[in-house]
């Protein structure tokens, strides 16, 4: 059992955490909710959004029609939220804020995962490009239409800050002009986001590495023997068989599940211990202190190397596998063809998008919001082509 020093706490949270009562607030002031904190309210707004529901039919690595048990953007987001809350509790951070960021971080993702993003970015060359992280903020700030007085979900600054993991400097400067001291400010001033935002970003990495192993083996594209090339996997493979030798050859699914569970635990404990060491070294006294310090949430050097090795393996053996690449090429064709079809025939777009003052960006918004299966159906309707099997 790993023992951790408890974080110094104030009303249940560490002094360096984001406290809901001290939030920088919303772009449009609202009275507080009688039964929920502002970060809990943000989480609930995200869960009830249309963009969140669509994540259930958006690709992680394997398309939805390739199997019912593969991860989707929705299940990935739930896993990030679970890992994030677990680590946040041990570090005295705001679990509700971590959960809200985790559930919203992929709201702007296109259909077909990164293949769809790359294709849409190519289509938008000369029109500001496309990046799913920026789109996630656009979804919660503008595209969701659920309230009579404003567009978007009107989330707290801290939630929006966490959603925006990266931002090109020209875009950040434009936002700083529009919203001084807002979510673009840290990119202009060279500051860090909150600890909750830093933690959620790392939970995202831990989650997708683990579930891509699981999905890769389930698909048949990866094998345990292949994975044993990775030191982190091999270590827990040996440890698991030492503790449970009966799993060898007889229960491959149980064996894999136990190895992944131990890998996740090791990474989570490493993040907590390494982050506690940095917090003790730099001793931030409040959330704003964190922003002026170097990044504090992270792996130890050894675990960082192990994680990097695992990512390189997955990139080579899974993401670049010929079967995945064939799907990737088809996905890019669908997105590119849809963009061309709508641009040449704007009457095919829903009226709200066709009437936009920025029709090219609205076109990108529409395609980005599609689920995999809707994009496939629309592509077949507009082109008469069947790119993916039923």
N, C-alpha and C positions, 0 to 999 in steps of 0.2 A: 504494500500500500504506500502511495506517495503522499507525503505530508506537506502542506503549504501553510505559510504564514497568513493569517487572516488580514485582509486589507483594512486600514483605518477607516471607519465608517461614520457617516453622519446621516441619521434617519434611514439606516439600512443601506446606504450607498457610500462608496469611498469618496473622499474629498475631491479626487480628480475626475469623478464621473460627471456626466451631464445630468443635472437635476431638472426634472420637468418644470418645477416651480420657478426655476431660473432660466427657462428657455428664452431665446431671442425672439420667439413669437412667430406669428404667421404674417404673411404679406398683407392679408386683410384681417384686421382684428376681429376676434369672436369672443363672446363670453365663455368662460370655462364650463366644461361639462360637470354636472353635479356628482357623477359617480365614477369618473375615469380621469386619469391624468392626460395631459396633452399628447404624450407619446403613445399611450394606449388608444387614444382617439385616432391618431394617425394610423396605427396598425389596423384598426377596425375599418377605416375608410379605404385602406388599400385592399383588404380582404373582400370588401363589398364592391370593388371596382370591376368594370367590364374587362379591363386589361388583365387583371389577375385571373379571372375565370378562363380567359383565352389561353393562358399558359399551359393548361392541361393538354392542349393539342398542338404544342410547339416543341420542336425537336430539341433534344439535348445532344446526343450523338447519333442515335438510331431513330429513323422516322417512326411516327406513331403506328403506321400500318405494318411495320416489321415485327411487332410483337407487343403484347399487352403489358409485359412486365418490365420493359425498358423504361429508364427514367425519362421524364419530360421536364420542361422548364418549371412546371408547377412542383413536381416532387423534388426536383433539385432545390428550389427555393425553400421548401419546407425543411429539407435536410440542413441547409445553411442556417436557417433559423434555429433549429434544434441544437446544432453544434455551437452556434453563437451564444445562445442563452446559457448553455452549460458553462462555457468559458467565462462569460460575463459575470455569472454569479460568483465564481471563485475569485475574480479580480475586483469585486465590488462595483462593477459597472452597471449601467442601467439596462436591464434585460429587455424592457419594453421597447426602448429605442433600438437596440440591436435587432430585435425581432422585426420591427417596422422596416428598418433598412434592408434586412435580408429578404423580406417578402416582396419588396419593391424593386430590388436591384436589377431584375431582368424584365421588367414590365415593357421596356422598349425593344426587346429582342424581336427580330424578324422571324417569319417561318423558316424552317430548315436550318436553324442554328447559325453558326458562323459562315456557312456557305451562303445563306441568304443575305447576311450582313455584307459580305464581300461583294456580292452581285449588286446589291442596292447602292453601296458606296460607289461602285464603278458607274452605275447609271447616273448618280448625282454628282459626278465630277463636273466642275464648273458651276455647280449650284450649291456649294457649301458642303458636299459630301454627306456621308451618313455614318453614324457610330452609335451602337445600341445603348451605350452608357448615357450619352447626351439625350438620346431618344427617351430613355426611362424618365429623366427629369422633365422632358417635354410632355410626356404622358400625364404626370401628376400635376404639372403646372398649368397645362393648357388643354390637352386633348380629352380628358375625362369630362363629361358634361352631366353632372348630377345635382348641381345646386342652382337655384334661381338667380343668385346675385353675382356669380363669377364662373369662369371656366376653371377646370382643374379641381384638385382636392384640397387646395389651400393647406398644405402640410406645414409643420413647424420647420424653422430654419435647420435645426439639427438633423432632422430626417432627410431633408433635401440635400444637405451637405454630404451625408453618408451615401446617398444614391449616386452623387456625382464623384466617382472615383478618380476620373482623369478628365482633362479639358484642355484643348489647344489654347495657347496664350491669346491669340486674337479673339477667340470666342469669350475667354475669361474677361478680357478688357472690355468687350462690348457689354457683357453682363454687368461689369462693375460700374459702367456709365449708367446703365438702366437701373441697377439696384446697388447703390454704394454700400460696401460692407457686406454684401450678400454672398451667395454661394460661389461666385467667381473670384472673390477677394483673395482667398488663400493662394490661388494659382498666380495671381499678380504679385502678391507680397511674399511669396515663398514660405508660407506657413503650412502646418499640418492640420488634418481634420481631427475630430474628437477621437478619443480612445475607442468609443463604440464603433465609429466608422472604420478605424484601422482594424479592429477585431473582426468585423463582419467581412471585410475584404479578405482577410486570411482564412476565415471560416469557409468562404466561397471556394478558395483554392483547395483546402483540405477535403471538402465535400466532393468536388468534381473529380479529384484524383481517385478517391476511394470508389465512388459509384461507377466511374468509367472502367475501373478494373472489373467490377462485378458485372457490368453490362457487356464488357468485352469478352469475358469468359462465357457468359450466358449465350452470346451470339455465336460462339465457336471460333471467333477470330483470334482470341488469346487462349493460351493454355497455362496451367500451373507451371509446367516446365519452362515455358518462355518467361514467365514472370519471375522465376527464380534467378534470372540474370540480374535482377534489381536487388541491391543489398538489403534495402528496407523490407522488401517482401520475403527474401530468403531468410532473414533473421527470424521473422515471426512464423514462417513456414516450419522451420526447425523447432522453434519453441513450442508451437502447437502440437506437432507430432510427438515431441518429447512428453508432453502432458497427456495427449490423447492418441496413442499409437494405433488404436482401433479405427481411426478415421482414414488411415492410409488405404487408398484404393476402394474403400467400401462406401464412404459417404463424402463424395467430392464437394457437394454443395455445403454441407456442414463445415468441412475443412476450410473452404474458401471464406465462408461467413466468419469463422473464428479468426482467421488470419487478418481479414479486413477490420474486424472489431478491435483486435490488438494493435493494428497499425493506427487506427483512429485514436485509440486511447493514448498511445505513445506520443502522437503528434499534439493532442490536446494538452497532455501533461507538460510537454516540452514548451508549448506556447505560454502556459500559465507560469511555469517556473522562470522562463527566460524573461517574460514581461515583468514579473515581480522584481527580478534583479535590476532591470532598467529603471523601474519606478523607484526602487530604493536608492539607486545611484543619483537620479536627477531630481527626485522628491518634488514633483509638481504639487501645488497646494490647491489647485482648482482646475476646472476644465479649460480655461483660457491659457493657463500655464502650458498645458499640453501642446497647444497650437504653436507655441514659440520654441519648442524643443524638437530634436530629431525624432523620427518615428520610434515609438516605444513598444508597440505590439509586434512580436515576431518570434521566429524560431531561434534556437541556438544555432551557432555556426554549423555544427555537425548535422543537425536535423535539416537545416537549410540546404546543405549539400545533398542529403538523402532525398529530399523532396524534389530538388532540381533533377537528380538522376531519374527519378520516377517519371517526371514530366517529359523528359527527353525520350524515355522508353515508350510512353504512351503515344507521343507524337509520331515516332518512327513506326511502331508496331500496330497501332490502332487507327489514329487519325489519318495516317497516310496509307492505310491498307487499301489495296485495289478495290475491294468491295465497298468500302466507305467512300473512296474517291469517285467511284461510279455514281453513287448516290449524290455526292457533292456536285458533280458536273450537271446532273439532271436538275438539281435544285437551282443552280445558277441559271440554267436555261429558263426554268419556269419564271423566276423573278425578273430576269431580263426581258423575256417576252411579254410579261404582264406590264412592265413599265412602258415598253414601246407601244403596246396595244392601247393603253389608257392615254398615253400622250397623243397618239394619233387619233384617238376616238374618245375625247373627254366626256361625251354623252354617256359612255359606259360607266362612269363614276357615279356614286351616290351624289345627290344634289348638293349636300353640305360641302363636299370636297370640290365639286366642279365649280362652285361659286366663290372659292377662296381667293383672296387677294394675292396669294402666293401659290399659284396652281401646281408648280413643280414640287414644292415642299409638301403640299397637301397630298399629292400623288404618292410621295414617299411615305407619308403618315398612313395612308390607306393600305399600302402594301405591307408596311411594317406591322400593322395591327392584325393582319390575317393569321389564321391558324394554318398549319400545314395542309390539312384536308380541304379547307376553303380555297387556298391558293391553287391547289391541284385542280379542283372543280372549275374555278374561274379560268384557269389556263386552258382547260379542255373546251370550255364554252367559247372562249374567244379565238382559239387557234385551231380547234378540231383535233389537236394532238393528245395522245395519251402517253405521257412521259413516264409515269410510275404505274406499277401494277395495282389492281384493286386490292 
